[in-house]
Amino acid sequence: MELVAGCYEQVLFGFAVHLEPKASGDHEKWTPVADFTHHAHTASLSAVAVSSRFVVTGSKDETIHIYDMKKKIDHGALVHHNGTITCLKFHGNRHLISGAEDGLICVWDAKKWECLKSIKAHKGHVTFLSIHPSGKLALSVGTDKTLRTWNLVEGRSAFIKNIKQNAHIVEWSPRGEKYVVVILNKIDVYQLDTASVSGTITNEKRVSSVRFLSESVLAVAGDEEVVRFFDCDSLMCLSEFKAHENRVKDMFSFETPEHHLIVTASSDGFIKMWKLKEDKGVSPSLLCEVNTNARLTCLGVWLDRVTDTKESLLPAVEPPPVSKQEQSKRNKKESGHEVQEEERQLKPDTKNCGLTGDSNKPTKGSSLVSTKKRKTVEMLEKKKRKKKKI
């Protein structure tokens, strides 16, 4: 288990958490040990996502960096976006979805690191996105005051809902029967079957992070030291506890065979791991903490799947494959409801997106291609051009 956190100081921290076996009558001891720091970005980190092998980070420098956690090496960088990376989400281990201030949502093959699809999703910035547990739908919110539902099977817009203000967070519940949309300190709870608001939760201050602990219990952190647990059905606050000395920036919840845990990161520089009680009306107990001495912005937990740990309640269902017939229909403009969307074919976008290696220079294509092979291809292309001229 490894806690990973990004900060304003452009650094990614990694802390391995060791669980010491408990002696008779003693409590388990959780010890975080500094494992790595990586300074790959040239601006502050804004997003982090974790799969069973990789950790990816997004930054204000408009790049997505990939870290191989098995080999502990920098795996390269994706350079498709032209704006701050605002959100990164893995679905299973095969697909990564990214959103940025350029209004694009990109779907990536997380094995070949090719851009499968690039969608002009919002007129303004994409501020957040969330993938349905089935992998067939995604929700996104942006600065154009819209909530959008995406059909990931076909790679197109399914529904557009106008909302009165710009939302900055959207999140599916573990079973996908409901979702929440956050606007400042208000959290609207939507039911999937009706696509309408069933209730609104009001936090004391602006919300910075939400996490579903179960289908009905939501953990909420904001621009304050406190984390609160809310019931999404009754809309009541079940409990609250002081987590940090400064505002909580991000949270991550997951389960092990023995425990349900939540990790918090704050502007005070601390990362803390908490053990949740079965009764969410009881405040969690602190297991361990570590001080990074940095202003933290985003958080993730890398779980070695060999230990049979799983991310909080979400099944690893991969999006269904897209047929060749579907791919051929993509390259056309589609106007739906109030907005026109430009879509590209579901194939590697070799012009604009690429994977850079340690040299930090974008490759010509969006996959890892050897220099020798690339030169051979270029020579063949030149010969073809000469023949055409003749």
N, C-alpha and C positions, 0 to 999 in steps of 0.2 A: 504494500500500500504506500502510495506516495502523494503528498499534498503538493500541488503546484499552484503558484500564484504570480500574477503579473502586477506591475506597479508603474507609477508615473516616471520612475527613474530608468525606464526602458529595459529592465531586467526581469527575467523569469526565474523564480526560485523553485527549487525542488527539495522537499524534506521527506525522507523515508521514515515511516512510522513502524516501530518495532513493538510487538506485544510480548512482554515477558510472561512466561507461564507462572500462574499464581501458586504460591505455597499454601499449605492447608491453613485456612482461616484468613489468609491475606486477600486483598483486592488485586485485580489485574492491573499491571502497570504498563501504560502506553507511553512510549518515548519517541519523540520526533528527533531525527538526526539529519543535519544538513547534508544533502547529497550532491546538489549542483546549483550553480547560478549560471545563467546564459544571457549574454548581451548581444542579441542578434539584430534587434530593431534599432532604428534611429530616432524613434519617437515613443511616447508613452504607450503601454499596452492597453488595449480596450476590450479584448475578448479572449477566452480560452475554451477549448473543447478537448475531450479525451475519448479515445477508443481503447481497445484492448492492447494495442501496440503503440499508437502514436498520441502525442500531445500537439495540438496546433494552437498557435497564438495569432491574434489579429492586432493591428496597431494603427495609430494615426499616421504612420509612414506609408499606409495604403497597401502593405504586403501581409501575406499569411505565411508564417514560418512553421515548418514541420520538424518535430523532434521524434526520433526513434527511441522509445523508452527501453526497448530490449537491448539495443546496442549502445545506448547512451550517446548518440551522435546527432548532429544537425543533418536533417534529411533533405533540406532545400527550402525554397520559398515559392509560393504561388503569387503571380504578379498581374492578375487580370483586372482587379478593381482600380478605379480612379477616385478614391475617397477613403476616409477613415473606415476601417472594418468595424462594424457595430455589433455583429452577432455571428457566432459559429456554432453549428450543431451537427454532431454525428448521428447517423441512424444505423445501428448495427456497426459493423466494421467495414462496410463496403462503400458507404456514401457519406460525404460531408456536404453540408449546405452552408453557404456564406451569404451575408447581407452587408451592405455598405452604404455610405453617404452618397454614392453615385446613383442610388436608386435601383441597383441591380441585385438580384438574387441568383447565385450560381450554384449549380449542382456538380459536385466533383466525384470522380471515381477515386476512392481512397486506396486503391491498390496501384493503379497506373498513374495516379495523380493527373488525370486528364479532366478538362472542363467539359462535362457532358452537355450542359445546357446553361445558357445565360439569358435571364428574363429581365426585361425592364419592368420592375415590379411596382414602383411608386414614382410619382412625379417629383417628390422630394426625397428625403433620406429614408432608407430602411432603418428603423430604430430597433426592431426585435422580430424574431421569428421563432416558431415552435412547431415541431413535427408530431403529427398524430401517432399514437402507439402502433397503429396498423402500417404506418409508412406510406399510406396512400394519399394523405392530406397534409397540408401545412397551413399555418396561419401566419400572417405578417402584419405589422403595423408600421406606419411611416409618418412623415411630417406633412403629408397631404390630407390629413384628417380622415383616413380610410382604414378599415380593417378588411383584409383580403384573405380569401380562402383559395388555396392552390391545389389543383389536381396534379399530384406528383407522378401518377401513372402516365398521363398524357402531356405533362409539362405545360399546363395552361391555367389561366384564371378560371375559377369555378364560381366565385361569388364576390361581390364588392359591397361593403356596407359603409355608408357615410356615418362618421361619428362627430360629435360637436367639437371635440378638441383633439390635439395630437396625443396619442397614446405612446408610451415608451416601453411597455412590457406586455407580452401576451404569453399565456402558458396553458397547455393541455393538462387535464387530470390524468392519473395513471391508466385508467381504463378508457379514456377518451370520451366519456359521457358528458363532460362539461369542460369549460375553459374560462380563464379569467383574463380581463383586459384592464390594464392599469393606466390611469390618467392622474398624474400628480399624486395625491394621497387617497384617491378613490379607486376601489377595486370592484369592477362590475363582474358578476358571476353569470355566465351564459350557459344555457342548457343546449346540448347539441341537437336534440330532437325538435326543439322549437326555434333555435337560433335567436332567442330573445333573452333579455336580462331577467334573471329570477331574483336578483337582489344585489345590493351594493354594500361593500364593507368599507368603512372609513377608518384610515389610520391617522394617527396624530400628526405625522409629518410626511413629506414626500417619500414614496416607496422606492427603494433602490433594488430590491430583489424579492422574489417570491418562490417558494418551493412547496409542492404538494407532498405531504407526509403520508397521506392516504387519499382515498377518493373524495373524502369530505373535509379533511383537515389541511389547512394551508398555513405554512410558516411565512411570516411577513417581516422584512427588515427595511429600515428607512434611514433618513438623515438624522439618526439618533442612536443612542447606545443600546436600545432595547430591541429584542426580538419578540414578536407576538405570534401565538397560535390561534387561528380563527376557524370556526365551524362554518363551512360554506353553505350549509342548509339553514341553520338558525341565524347565521351572520353574527353570532356572538363571539367575543374574545374568550377563549378557554383558559389561557394563561399567558404570562409575559415574564421575561427575565432579563436582567442586565447582562449583556454579553461582552461589551467592550467599554472603553473609556471615551471613544469617539464614535462617529457614525459607522454603521455596518455597511460595507460596500457590496458584498456578495455572499451567497450561501450555496452549499451543495449537500444533498442528503443521499444516503445510500444504506444498503443493508448488508450485513454479513450473516452467516448462519446463526450466530449467537446474538447479534445486536442490531438495532436500528440507530444509525448515527447521523449527526448533522455537523457540518463544518462551517465556520463563519470567518470572514476576513474583514478587516477594518482599516480605516485611515490611520488608526493608532499604530499600525505596523504589526499587529498580532494576528496570527491564525490560531483558531481554537477549535478543538474537536469535542463534541458533546454527545453523551449517551441519552437517547430519548427513552422516556418511560412509556409503558403500554397505555397508561392513562395520560392523555395529552393535556389534561388539566393540571398535571404536576410538572413543574419546571425540570428541564434536563440537568444531568450532572456533568461537570467538566472532567474530561478524561486527560487532556494534555493541551499545552499551548506552546507557541514558539514566537519569538519576536524577530521580525525581519529588519526592523529599523528603516522601513521604507513605507511610502504611501501606497497602500495596496489598492488595486482597481478591479481585479477579476480573479476567479478562483476555480479550481478543478481538483478532482481526486482521481489519480490513475490507480486502477485496481488490477493486480496481476490475476487474470482469470483462472490460472491454475489453482489458486486458492479457493475457487468456487465462490467468489464474491460477486455480487451483482449490483448494478446501479439501481437507485431507488425505484423499485417496482416496475420499471419499464422493460417490457420484453424486447429482445433483439430481433425484431421482425424487419427484414429488408424490403425496400420498395420492389414491387413486381417488375420483372424485366419488360422493356418496351420493344414491341415488335418492329420489324423493318418497315411494315406498312405505315405504322404510326410515325416513324422517323421521317418518312418521305412527305408527310403532310405538314411538317412543322414550319418550313421556311416561308411564312406568309403573315401579313399583318391581320390582327384580329381585333375588332372593336366590340367591347362588351359593356353593358350598362352605361356608366358615364365616362369610361376611360378607354383609350386605345392602347394596346400593348404590342410591343414588337417582340417577336419570339424567334429564336434561332433553332436550327436543326439539332436534334439530340445526338451530337457527335463532337469529337474534340475540336475546340475552337483554337485552331493553330495560329491565328493571326494575333489575337489579343491576350491569350492567357498562356502562361508558361511556368515551368518549374525550374528554379535556379538552384544550382548546387552551391558548393562552398565558395566558388569564385564570386558569388553575388551578382552574376551577369545573367539576364534572362536567356534561356535557350530559345531556339527558333520555334519549336513546337511546344506542346503542353505536356509532353511526357519525357521520361528520361531516355535520351538517345545518345549513343556513343559518338564521339567526334569523328572517328573513322567512318562510321556508317553515314553520318550526315554529309561528309565530304563526297562520298561515293554518290549519294543521291543528288547532290548539287552538280556534280560533273555530268551525270546522266541528263539532268534537266538542261544544262548548257548545250549538250550535243543535240538534244531535241529541238531547241530554239534555232540552232544553226541550220539544221535540216529544213525547218519551216521557212527560214529566210531564203534558202537556195531554191 
